[in-house]
Amino acid sequence: MSNTDKEKQALEKAETVYETGEIVTTKVYKVSPEQKEELDRLSAERLEKLREEAIPKIRERYEQLVKLRQQQPKADDNGKPPRGFR
């Protein structure tokens, strides 16, 4: 597989990867201040947990893309690829 094929495949893969977390919404008409405080606390805890799980995955994918780009041949001053890489 050529370098351009690898780069294209990595780019396609990067464009189709999504980090998702569970987001639950519901209509709430009336809650006590204590219930609201508890719901807010639970919501904040869920959000923090999702971030803790997603950030390492995002960093790992970013490092893979950086490593892949470092392996790609650099273009010369005229913007042309190095000789033999056309």
N, CA, C and O of each residue as an XYZ file, in Angstrom:
344
protein
N       0.851     -1.173      0.000
C       0.000      0.000      0.000
C       0.896      1.235      0.000
O       1.818      1.325      0.811
N       0.642      2.180     -0.889
C       1.491      3.358     -0.992
C       1.188      4.330      0.145
O       0.193      4.189      0.857
N       2.069      5.322      0.298
C       1.895      6.308      1.362
C       0.607      7.108      1.193
O      -0.074      7.408      2.174
N       0.273      7.452     -0.047
C      -0.954      8.224     -0.264
C      -2.182      7.391      0.082
O      -3.163      7.918      0.608
N      -2.132      6.088     -0.211
C      -3.245      5.215      0.158
C      -3.389      5.134      1.675
O      -4.500      5.171      2.204
N      -2.248      5.022      2.375
C      -2.276      4.954      3.839
C      -2.815      6.254      4.423
O      -3.635      6.241      5.341
N      -2.347      7.375      3.884
C      -2.798      8.675      4.379
C      -4.296      8.852      4.120
O      -5.033      9.322      4.987
N      -4.732      8.475      2.930
C      -6.153      8.598      2.582
C      -7.002      7.723      3.501
O      -8.055      8.147      3.976
N      -6.535      6.498      3.748
C      -7.269      5.579      4.617
C      -7.313      6.128      6.044
O      -8.349      6.048      6.704
N      -6.195      6.685      6.526
C      -6.166      7.239      7.877
C      -7.095      8.439      7.979
O      -7.791      8.604      8.981
N      -7.111      9.280      6.945
C      -7.981     10.446      6.942
C      -9.448     10.026      6.938
O     -10.258     10.593      7.671
N      -9.793      9.035      6.114
C     -11.170      8.542      6.081
C     -11.569      7.984      7.441
O     -12.677      8.220      7.924
N     -10.658      7.248      8.046
C     -10.950      6.671      9.353
C     -11.141      7.780     10.384
O     -12.056      7.722     11.206
N     -10.274      8.787     10.338
C     -10.367      9.880     11.300
C     -11.673     10.646     11.130
O     -12.232     11.128     12.115
N     -12.163     10.766      9.917
C     -13.384     11.508      9.682
C     -14.626     10.746     10.125
O     -15.682     11.350     10.310
N     -14.520      9.440     10.296
C     -15.706      8.656     10.632
C     -15.725      8.190     12.080
O     -16.596      7.403     12.451
N     -14.798      8.649     12.909
C     -14.755      8.224     14.303
C     -15.416      9.286     15.161
O     -15.080     10.467     15.070
N     -16.340      8.871     15.983
C     -17.050      9.784     16.855
C     -16.970      9.281     18.284
O     -17.109      8.085     18.540
N     -16.747     10.198     19.210
C     -16.826      9.861     20.625
C     -18.200     10.322     21.086
O     -18.539     11.499     20.969
N     -18.972      9.413     21.599
C     -20.301      9.788     22.067
C     -20.492      9.344     23.497
O     -19.873      8.385     23.957
N     -21.331     10.032     24.171
C     -21.691      9.663     25.521
C     -23.190      9.689     25.639
O     -23.887     10.198     24.762
N     -23.666      9.155     26.692
C     -25.103      9.085     26.890
C     -25.615     10.439     27.370
O     -25.161     10.960     28.389
N     -26.547     10.992     26.639
C     -27.181     12.243     27.040
C     -28.664     11.953     27.188
O     -29.332     11.537     26.241
N     -29.151     12.176     28.367
C     -30.551     11.896     28.647
C     -31.225     13.208     29.003
O     -30.769     13.932     29.889
N     -32.305     13.508     28.313
C     -33.073     14.708     28.642
C     -34.517     14.308     28.884
O     -35.023     13.345     28.308
N     -35.146     15.051     29.728
C     -36.558     14.819     30.005
C     -37.177     16.134     30.462
O     -36.486     16.994     31.009
N     -38.451     16.286     30.243
C     -39.137     17.479     30.710
C     -39.417     17.316     32.200
O     -39.944     16.296     32.644
N     -39.058     18.327     32.944
C     -39.317     18.327     34.379
C     -40.120     19.584     34.673
O     -39.680     20.703     34.407
N     -41.278     19.381     35.215
C     -42.169     20.518     35.433
C     -41.969     21.174     36.788
O     -42.021     22.400     36.896
N     -41.741     20.373     37.823
C     -41.576     20.975     39.135
C     -40.760     20.018     40.002
O     -41.108     18.848     40.162
N     -39.675     20.539     40.553
C     -38.865     19.750     41.481
C     -38.518     20.643     42.661
O     -38.498     21.870     42.570
N     -38.252     19.987     43.745
C     -37.859     20.747     44.938
C     -36.406     21.192     44.767
O     -35.682     20.616     43.955
N     -35.974     22.192     45.508
C     -34.568     22.619     45.419
C     -33.594     21.480     45.749
O     -32.515     21.400     45.162
N     -33.965     20.616     46.671
C     -33.104     19.486     47.022
C     -32.988     18.509     45.848
O     -31.904     18.007     45.548
N     -34.128     18.247     45.186
C     -34.113     17.344     44.030
C     -33.286     17.956     42.892
O     -32.526     17.248     42.231
N     -33.430     19.251     42.665
C     -32.673     19.918     41.616
C     -31.182     19.829     41.903
O     -30.391     19.547     41.003
N     -30.802     20.066     43.133
C     -29.384     19.985     43.515
C     -28.835     18.581     43.267
O     -27.727     18.431     42.752
N     -29.599     17.558     43.630
C     -29.170     16.169     43.421
C     -29.058     15.851     41.928
O     -28.091     15.218     41.504
N     -30.032     16.283     41.133
C     -29.987     16.038     39.691
C     -28.806     16.752     39.045
O     -28.146     16.189     38.172
N     -28.535     17.976     39.461
C     -27.391     18.714     38.938
C     -26.083     18.012     39.284
O     -25.176     17.928     38.455
N     -25.991     17.509     40.513
C     -24.781     16.805     40.941
C     -24.577     15.526     40.117
O     -23.464     15.243     39.673
N     -25.655     14.756     39.914
C     -25.557     13.532     39.120
C     -25.164     13.843     37.677
O     -24.358     13.131     37.078
N     -25.734     14.902     37.129
C     -25.408     15.305     35.764
C     -23.931     15.677     35.646
O     -23.264     15.280     34.691
N     -23.428     16.429     36.603
C     -22.020     16.832     36.595
C     -21.105     15.605     36.726
O     -20.065     15.534     36.073
N     -21.492     14.650     37.562
C     -20.699     13.430     37.729
C     -20.656     12.626     36.429
O     -19.598     12.128     36.045
N     -21.796     12.495     35.751
C     -21.836     11.765     34.475
C     -20.960     12.435     33.432
O     -20.214     11.765     32.717
N     -21.047     13.745     33.344
C     -20.247     14.491     32.372
C     -18.761     14.307     32.652
O     -17.981     14.101     31.721
N     -18.363     14.376     33.895
C     -16.952     14.194     34.256
C     -16.484     12.783     33.904
O     -15.376     12.605     33.398
N     -17.312     11.792     34.165
C     -16.950     10.406     33.848
C     -16.773     10.227     32.341
O     -15.824      9.577     31.902
N     -17.684     10.802     31.544
C     -17.572     10.703     30.088
C     -16.298     11.364     29.588
O     -15.635     10.839     28.694
N     -15.951     12.510     30.157
C     -14.706     13.187     29.769
C     -13.493     12.333     30.106
O     -12.571     12.211     29.299
N     -13.491     11.745     31.290
C     -12.367     10.906     31.706
C     -12.184      9.720     30.764
O     -11.056      9.296     30.513
N     -13.277      9.186     30.245
C     -13.195      8.053     29.332
C     -12.800      8.495     27.924
O     -12.071      7.777     27.240
N     -13.263      9.657     27.481
C     -13.046     10.087     26.099
C     -11.673     10.701     25.868
O     -11.083     10.477     24.811
N     -11.148     11.459     26.809
C      -9.896     12.191     26.585
C      -8.730     11.266     26.254
O      -7.999     11.565     25.310
N      -8.507     10.157     26.972
C      -7.393      9.271     26.583
C      -7.553      8.708     25.168
O      -6.564      8.567     24.449
N      -8.773      8.388     24.764
C      -9.004      7.863     23.419
C      -8.685      8.923     22.368
O      -8.077      8.624     21.339
N      -9.091     10.142     22.629
C      -8.826     11.234     21.693
C      -7.332     11.491     21.584
O      -6.815     11.681     20.483
N      -6.631     11.497     22.714
C      -5.175     11.701     22.700
C      -4.468     10.599     21.914
O      -3.556     10.870     21.132
N      -4.892      9.368     22.127
C      -4.271      8.237     21.428
C      -4.448      8.372     19.915
O      -3.498      8.167     19.159
N      -5.655      8.713     19.473
C      -5.901      8.884     18.043
C      -5.105     10.050     17.471
O      -4.595      9.969     16.353
N      -4.997     11.144     18.244
C      -4.222     12.306     17.805
C      -2.756     11.927     17.629
O      -2.143     12.286     16.623
N      -2.186     11.206     18.594
C      -0.788     10.789     18.510
C      -0.563      9.870     17.314
O       0.484      9.943     16.671
N      -1.525      9.010     17.007
C      -1.398      8.143     15.837
C      -1.367      8.969     14.554
O      -0.572      8.690     13.657
N      -2.227      9.984     14.462
C      -2.249     10.831     13.270
C      -0.964     11.638     13.143
O      -0.443     11.802     12.039
N      -0.445     12.148     14.268
C       0.812     12.896     14.233
C       1.944     11.993     13.764
O       2.761     12.396     12.936
N       1.993     10.782     14.286
C       3.042      9.840     13.903
C       2.946      9.504     12.418
O       3.965      9.419     11.733
N       1.729      9.312     11.919
C       1.525      9.005     10.508
C       1.997     10.168      9.640
O       2.656      9.957      8.622
N       1.663     11.387     10.039
C       2.086     12.556      9.251
C       3.591     12.745      9.278
O       4.168     13.203      8.292
N       4.243     12.403     10.387
C       5.696     12.518     10.466
C       6.378     11.523      9.537
O       7.494     11.766      9.079
N       5.722     10.417      9.259
C       6.284      9.400      8.380
C       6.102      9.772      6.910
O       6.771      9.205      6.046
N       5.205     10.717      6.615
C       4.952     11.106      5.232
C       6.125     11.925      4.707
O       6.709     12.706      5.458
N       6.485     11.765      3.423
C       7.562     12.563      2.851
C       7.157     14.032      2.795
O       6.000     14.360      2.531
N       8.123     14.906      3.046
C       7.864     16.346      3.030
C       7.967     16.876      1.605
O       8.776     16.393      0.813
N       7.134     17.881      1.278
C       7.198     18.525     -0.034
C       8.378     19.494     -0.045
O       8.744     20.037      0.997
N       8.984     19.718     -1.234
C      10.088     20.670     -1.329
C       9.539     22.094     -1.357
O       8.332     22.293     -1.215
N      10.409     23.082     -1.538
C      10.007     24.486     -1.481
C       8.977     24.854     -2.545
O       8.197     25.785     -2.341
N       8.955     24.159     -3.658
C       8.011     24.466     -4.730
C       6.657     23.789     -4.509
O       5.748     23.951     -5.324
N       6.512     23.040     -3.429
C       5.260     22.363     -3.157
C       5.151     21.011     -3.853
O       4.104     20.367     -3.796
N       6.240     20.572     -4.516
C       6.217     19.292     -5.193
C       6.709     18.214     -4.231
O       7.568     18.475     -3.389
N       6.166     17.007     -4.354
C       6.654     15.932     -3.503
C       8.094     15.583     -3.873
O       8.520     15.848     -4.997
N       8.853     14.988     -2.940
C      10.220     14.603     -3.251
C      10.280     13.652     -4.454
O       9.298     12.990     -4.787
N      11.422     13.602     -5.079
C      11.604     12.743     -6.254
C      11.283     11.292     -5.881
O      11.730     10.787     -4.852
N      10.516     10.650     -6.722
C      10.162      9.241     -6.503
C       8.850      9.074     -5.760
O       8.381      7.948     -5.598
N       8.234     10.177     -5.299
C       6.968     10.120     -4.566
C       5.898     10.900     -5.294
O       5.372     11.871     -4.751
N       5.562     10.504     -6.506
C       4.533     11.203     -7.288
C       3.371     10.305     -7.538
O       2.403     10.712     -8.180
